[in-house]
Amino acid sequence: TVFDANLASYRLESGTVFISSGTGNINGTLGIWDLTALAGAQTLTLTGVDLAGNAATLTRQIFVGEPARLLVFGSKKDMGHPQGVAVDLTRGVAYVANADKGEIRLYGLDGAFIKRYKDYRHPRAVAVDESGNLYIAESGKDRIVKLGPTGNLLWKKGRTGRDPLEFRDPSGVAALGGTVAVSDTRNRRVQVLDGDGNFVREFPIPEGTGGALEPDDGDEDDEPGNRRGVPVGIALDGQGRIYVADAKNKRGLAYDPQGVLLREFGGPEIFRRPEGIAVSTSGDCVFLSDRIRDKITKFNGVGERNLTFGSQGNIKKDKPLPVETVFRRPIGLALDAAGTLWVADRNNEVIQRFGLPGTLTA
């Protein structure tokens, strides 16, 4: 958008490459940028000048090209179908919910193993807040566990049931700014807690038209006639909005902090079973993983799709990595503060990290 009551002109360029210019206010497409010969980080600059000669300039760093695989770590020997991943860049730790082995594994940002927290029953998701506290969705015990930055237990909340602070197969957890959001999967709702584990509110996942939950690895829909959504992945942006991956209705959902539905995006034409979700701090970039189609899809802040990547393929220990981007049942997603995406690639039993095209954190 370019606007000034006394606009003289604007100019859009990348480095020394001219893209477009004009002399009138405009809200929409300012120009077409040919990226054919470009790759990597580019700087896009928009300058506006008024009749008195005053100028204003806006710049954006844009990554051009296909998603770039930056890191792969893990193997069948040390992973047990990892389903969740969370990243703390400040402390240099990546946390992995190693579901089948009942543990949380800690890795450095280079993929080097640090240590593990044991004796959990099927942990499906992890989240880390800005203070370095770790939250674990322990679906096998229908509870949420909070650990301090050194692994010390702070609290455990939950048991099996349908009342507040009771859960049935919690499969996603997100934490930011003193808010903890939980996908209470088999109760088909979201529960919101505060940082001390106190109940704040809950809201149901609305009905949709996605049809039956597509089975995978023997996991069948427990209530075939119920059209309400099945929440799995969950994420929070910097404004406290809550984002949910609805596996049953094949969509993403965005809510305000009070649980009022803002929009839905995706649908059966895009997804078969979306389970993982991640969002940028601004809320302008949302990623969902499709466990059945072995793809990851990116949406903008108003729910428009602008990137899909990935295909089914194997990653094997001591074998060269495939040139193409491949997954086998990708689930958990984490978007770190540097704008790179971490993926829990469940059946390849690895964690993958990607640099992604576009502007992620602005």
NUMI-342918 format. One record per residue (C-alpha): residue in one letter; x, y, z. Coordinates in steps of 0.5 Angstrom, whole numbers, padded with zeros to 4 digits, always signed. Layout:
<sites>
AXYZ/...
</sites>
This chain:
<sites>
T+0000+0000+0000/V+0002+0007-0002/F-0002+0013+0001/D+0000+0020+0002/A-0005+0026+0001/N+0000+0030-0003/L+0004+0024-0006/A+0009+0025-0012/S+0011+0018-0013/Y+0013+0012-0011/R+0019+0007-0013/L+0019-0001-0012/E+0026-0004-0013/S+0031-0010-0010/G+0038-0008-0010/T+0039-0004-0017/V+0033-0008-0020/F+0027-0004-0022/I+0021-0007-0021/S+0015-0001-0021/S+0014+0006-0020/G+0008+0011-0020/T+0005+0017-0018/G-0002+0015-0015/N-0004+0012-0009/I-0005+0005-0009/N-0007-0001-0005/G-0006-0008-0008/T-0001-0010-0013/L+0005-0005-0014/G+0009-0009-0019/I+0011-0016-0021/W+0018-0018-0019/D+0021-0023-0023/L+0025-0028-0019/T+0027-0033-0024/A+0034-0032-0024/L+0034-0031-0016/A+0035-0035-0010/G+0037-0034-0003/A+0036-0028+0001/Q+0033-0021-0002/T+0032-0014+0000/L+0025-0011-0003/T+0025-0004-0002/L+0019+0001-0003/T+0020+0009-0003/G+0015+0014-0003/V+0016+0021-0004/D+0011+0027-0003/L+0011+0034-0006/A+0015+0037-0001/G+0021+0032-0002/N+0020+0028+0004/A+0021+0021+0003/A+0019+0014+0007/T+0022+0008+0006/L+0020+0001+0008/T+0025-0005+0007/R+0023-0013+0007/Q+0028-0019+0007/I+0025-0024+0003/F+0028-0031+0002/V+0027-0033-0005/G+0027-0041-0008/E+0024-0047-0005/P+0025-0049+0002/A+0032-0051+0004/R+0034-0057+0008/L+0038-0054+0014/L+0039-0060+0019/V+0037-0067+0020/F+0038-0071+0026/G+0036-0077+0029/S+0035-0084+0027/K+0031-0091+0029/K+0036-0093+0034/D+0035-0086+0038/M+0028-0084+0036/G+0021-0087+0038/H+0016-0084+0033/P+0017-0077+0035/Q+0011-0073+0035/G+0013-0066+0038/V+0018-0061+0037/A+0020-0054+0041/V+0026-0050+0040/D+0029-0045+0045/L+0034-0041+0041/T+0036-0037+0047/R+0038-0043+0051/G+0040-0047+0045/V+0036-0053+0046/A+0031-0057+0041/Y+0026-0061+0045/V+0023-0067+0042/A+0017-0071+0044/N+0019-0078+0043/A+0012-0081+0044/D+0014-0089+0043/K+0020-0089+0048/G+0016-0085+0053/E+0021-0079+0054/I+0023-0072+0052/R+0030-0072+0048/L+0034-0065+0049/Y+0039-0063+0043/G+0043-0058+0041/L+0041-0053+0035/D+0047-0057+0031/G+0043-0064+0033/A+0048-0066+0038/F+0044-0070+0043/I+0044-0067+0050/K+0040-0071+0055/R+0033-0074+0056/Y+0027-0073+0061/K+0025-0080+0062/D+0018-0084+0065/Y+0013-0081+0061/R+0007-0084+0058/H+0006-0083+0051/P+0008-0075+0050/R+0005-0073+0044/A+0007-0065+0044/V+0012-0060+0047/A+0012-0053+0048/V+0017-0048+0051/D+0016-0041+0053/E+0020-0035+0053/S+0023-0036+0060/G+0025-0043+0058/N+0020-0047+0062/L+0018-0054+0058/Y+0010-0056+0057/I+0009-0063+0056/A+0002-0066+0053/E+0003-0073+0056/S-0003-0076+0053/G-0002-0083+0056/K-0004-0080+0063/D-0009-0075+0060/R-0005-0069+0063/I+0000-0063+0062/V+0007-0063+0066/K+0011-0056+0067/L+0018-0057+0068/G+0023-0051+0069/P+0029-0049+0065/T+0033-0054+0069/G+0028-0060+0068/N+0025-0059+0075/L+0018-0061+0076/L+0014-0055+0077/W+0007-0058+0076/K+0002-0063+0073/K-0005-0062+0072/G-0010-0066+0069/R-0013-0073+0069/T-0018-0077+0065/G-0025-0074+0064/R-0029-0068+0061/D-0029-0063+0067/P-0025-0057+0067/L-0017-0059+0068/E-0019-0066+0066/F-0017-0069+0059/R-0018-0074+0054/D-0012-0075+0050/P-0009-0068+0050/S-0005-0068+0043/G-0002-0061+0043/V+0000-0056+0048/A+0003-0048+0046/A+0005-0043+0051/L+0007-0036+0051/G+0006-0030+0055/G+0003-0033+0061/T-0002-0037+0057/V-0002-0045+0056/A-0007-0047+0051/V-0008-0055+0050/S-0011-0059+0045/D-0016-0063+0049/T-0017-0068+0043/R-0022-0073+0045/N-0026-0068+0048/R-0026-0064+0042/R-0024-0058+0045/V-0019-0053+0047/Q-0017-0051+0054/V-0014-0045+0056/L-0009-0045+0063/D-0005-0040+0066/G+0002-0041+0067/D+0001-0044+0074/G-0004-0049+0071/N-0010-0046+0073/F-0016-0047+0069/V-0018-0040+0065/R-0023-0042+0060/E-0025-0048+0054/F-0028-0047+0048/P-0031-0053+0043/I-0028-0054+0036/P-0034-0053+0032/E-0037-0058+0027/G-0035-0058+0020/T-0036-0061+0013/G-0029-0065+0012/G-0032-0072+0013/A-0029-0078+0017/L-0023-0078+0021/E-0018-0081+0016/P-0015-0087+0019/D-0007-0088+0020/D-0003-0093+0024/G-0010-0096+0026/D-0012-0090+0029/E-0020-0089+0028/D-0025-0084+0029/D-0028-0085+0036/E-0034-0082+0034/P-0036-0083+0027/G-0043-0079+0027/N-0040-0073+0031/R-0038-0068+0026/R-0035-0063+0031/G-0027-0062+0030/V-0022-0066+0033/P-0016-0061+0035/V-0009-0064+0035/G-0003-0059+0034/I-0004-0052+0037/A+0000-0045+0037/L+0000-0038+0040/D+0002-0032+0036/G+0004-0026+0040/Q-0003-0023+0040/G-0005-0029+0044/R-0009-0031+0038/I-0010-0039+0038/Y-0009-0043+0032/V-0011-0051+0032/A-0010-0056+0027/D-0017-0060+0026/A-0015-0067+0023/K-0023-0069+0022/N-0025-0063+0018/K-0018-0062+0015/R-0017-0055+0016/G-0014-0050+0021/L-0018-0045+0025/A-0016-0039+0028/Y-0019-0036+0035/D-0018-0029+0039/P-0016-0030+0046/Q-0023-0031+0048/G-0024-0037+0044/V-0028-0033+0039/L-0027-0036+0032/L-0024-0031+0027/R-0023-0036+0021/E-0022-0043+0018/F-0017-0044+0012/G-0015-0050+0008/G-0021-0056+0007/P-0021-0062+0004/E-0019-0060-0002/I-0012-0058+0001/F-0011-0063+0007/R-0013-0070+0009/R-0011-0070+0016/P-0007-0064+0018/E-0004-0065+0025/G+0002-0060+0026/I+0001-0053+0026/A+0006-0047+0028/V+0005-0039+0027/S+0010-0033+0027/T+0009-0028+0032/S+0006-0023+0028/G+0001-0029+0026/D+0002-0027+0018/C+0005-0034+0017/V+0002-0040+0019/F+0004-0047+0017/L+0000-0054+0018/S+0003-0061+0017/D-0001-0066+0013/R+0000-0073+0016/I-0003-0077+0010/R+0000-0073+0004/D+0007-0072+0007/K+0006-0065+0006/I+0007-0058+0009/T+0003-0052+0007/K+0004-0045+0009/F-0002-0039+0009/N-0002-0032+0010/G-0005-0028+0016/V-0012-0028+0012/G-0012-0036+0011/E-0009-0035+0004/R-0005-0041+0002/N+0002-0039-0001/L+0006-0045-0001/T+0006-0053-0001/F+0012-0057-0001/G+0014-0064+0001/S+0013-0071-0002/Q+0013-0078+0001/G+0020-0081+0002/N+0025-0085+0006/I+0031-0082+0010/K+0035-0087+0012/K+0041-0087+0017/D+0048-0087+0014/K+0045-0086+0007/P+0045-0080+0003/L+0039-0075+0004/P+0035-0075-0002/V+0035-0068-0006/E+0028-0067-0006/T+0024-0065+0001/V+0021-0072+0003/F+0017-0074+0009/R+0014-0080+0012/R+0008-0078+0017/P+0010-0071+0019/I+0007-0068+0025/G+0009-0063+0030/L+0012-0057+0028/A+0016-0051+0031/L+0017-0044+0028/D+0023-0041+0032/A+0025-0034+0033/A+0030-0034+0027/G+0024-0036+0022/T+0026-0043+0021/L+0021-0049+0021/W+0023-0055+0025/V+0019-0062+0023/A+0018-0068+0027/D+0018-0073+0021/R+0015-0079+0025/N+0016-0085+0021/N+0023-0083+0018/E+0024-0082+0026/V+0028-0076+0025/I+0028-0068+0026/Q+0028-0064+0020/R+0030-0056+0020/F+0028-0052+0014/G+0029-0045+0011/L+0023-0042+0008/P+0021-0037+0003/G+0018-0031+0004/T+0018-0026+0010/L+0016-0030+0017/T+0017-0026+0023/A+0015-0019+0021/
</sites>
